[in-house]
Amino acid sequence: MGGAAAVEKLVPVLLAFGGGVLLARRKTVPAEASKAFADYAFLFAVPCYLFGNIYASDLGALFNWRAIGAYAAAAGLAVLAVSLTAGAYGMREPRAVALRVMAGVQVNTAYFAVPVFITFFGTAAPIFPVLLFQVCVLSLVIISIMELGRAGPAAGGPGQRLARAVAASLATPLVLACNAGILLNLLAVHVPKAVLGGAAFVGDSASPIALFALGLHLGGLGLDVRGTSREELALIAFKCLAFPLLAWAVCGLLFGVRGQWLTYLVLIAAMPTPQNLFVFAQRYDVGVDLSASLVIKSSVVSLLLLPVWWQAVAP
């Protein structure tokens, strides 16, 4: 596929995202409203979309275990690379290392990958297995490290903190929606058409609203490019360039993943740092300014590189 066709695919993404940026910059819509739009997408619209689509999917085709295993292997190597690099530069605080691992390896699924995949492929179904792996494995490990590193009597003992970490990871609306869709699909439970229709109606709004919310957020904060630190540059380069290349090499060359699934996995890896990074940083009081900057700047860089990745890996 040529570059012009790749850019054409991005027009709806740019329209929703750019509209948010423009309206926030002109103060037509307050940038603070991005939280309300984002909450609607994250807590309601995206879970509705995921539930309806997973319930109606062929799970045998959806869960391509070779592809999922290949992505997990690539993510494991990426975690190791970021951790070793952080240690080589003298970083010993586990929570600080975990935050940088999250910045370099986890991807923005709900606010970025879902709308992009709907635009490119007409469905976000290939994201579901990776989303479950990310939330139930990667996020669980990171939250556990954060919880175990909390100080003070209010934090409780290690067992209590670990239990909170597991509960926090598994009780998110995205995971609950995915698991409900899988369970009802496997049990062949009949879900009324009115319910599925309602979920589809709400879910169709997830893509434009998530992108609009991200645009409002970025438009309100702005970009301080000249103030970008070397660490920020390194993490953004790893997230937007090195990790997708690693995913291509591991999935395609080592595991033999081919065709559409290789395209899916590389594009997923090319998604920006998740907004949850900033949420975690605020909650656990570690690297707050760094997290905010990485979320913003990786989103812009990822958006600019998407046509390149699409042209490079589209079958």
Secondary structure, 3 states (H helix, E strand, C coil): CCHHHHHHHCHHHHHHHHHHHHHHHCCCCCHHHHHHHHHHHHHHHHHHHHHHHHHCCCHHHHCCHHHHHHHHHHHHHHHHHHHHHHHHCCCCCHHHHHHHHHHHHCCCHHHHHHHHHHHHHCCCCCHHHHHHHHHHHHHHHHHHHHHHCCCCHHHCCHHHHHHHHHHHHHCCHHHHHHHHHHHHHHCCCCCCHHHHHHHHHHHCCHHHHHHHHHHHHHHHHCCCCCCCCHHHHHHHHHHHHHHHHHHHHHHHHHCCCCHHHHHHHHHHHCCCCCCHHHHHHHHHCCCHHHHHHHHHHHHHHHHHHHHHHHHHHCC
